[in-house]
Amino acid sequence: MDGKMIYTCEYCDKEFATIDDCQEHEIFCKQTIDEFSALISKFLQKIIQEYNINTQKKQVMSYIINNNICCNIKYLGTLVNGNQVTIDERINLDEINNFKNYVLQYITHLNTNQYIGEVNVTTEDFGYNTYTIGDIDILDILQDLKGKKIKIEVLN
């Protein structure tokens, strides 16, 4: 045993030979995590204001796992038309644009009660299929339309 101390970043578990290097790195990790959370929160706030959504729950928590910055987003709100907005997603930094597009499309559909897009199927692990209209999971659509009378129309 050589008696050297190893210091570990509390955010990403990276190891350092000196406490100063570790603390400097932890400041960087914390800033990165905070900036990602702030970016997501700012986007949600813009959507909330734009669509006049009454918020019941909003939780944005970022962290680093396996050298990837991730964010858990849990949001529950109600549109003026009474439709529930439910977002429960885990994204990493590379997925932020897809997340924003998904949320905008999802809320637009909820706001108009209209879902327009191509029906797609994706086979997941163990042969499980996920069906979507555009980027919206059909199960999410059915949950939003639960209890409502609907008309399904094929455009082409």
QUIKA-V591505 format. One record per backbone hydrogen bond with DSSP energy under -1.0 kcal/mol. CO is the residue of the C=O (numbers start at 1). NH is the residue of the N-H. If there is no record, write none. Layout:
# QUIKA-V591505
co: <CO;CO>
nh: <NH;NH>
This chain:
# QUIKA-V591505
co: <7;9;14;16;18;19;20;21;22;23;24;25;26;27;28;29;30;31;32;33;34;35;36;37;38;39;40;41;42;43;44;45;46;47;48;54;57;59;61;63;65;68;69;70;71;72;73;74;75;76;76;77;78;79;83;85;87;89;91;92;93;95;96;97;98;99;100;101;102;103;104;105;106;107;108;109;109;118;120;122;124;125;128;130;131;132;133;136;137;138;139;140;141;145>
nh: <16;13;9;7;22;23;24;25;26;27;28;29;30;31;32;33;34;35;36;37;38;39;40;41;42;43;44;45;46;47;48;49;50;51;53;78;76;74;72;70;68;65;93;63;91;61;89;59;87;56;57;85;54;82;79;77;75;73;71;95;96;99;100;101;102;103;104;105;106;107;108;109;110;111;112;113;114;134;132;130;127;128;124;122;138;120;136;133;141;142;143;144;145;148>
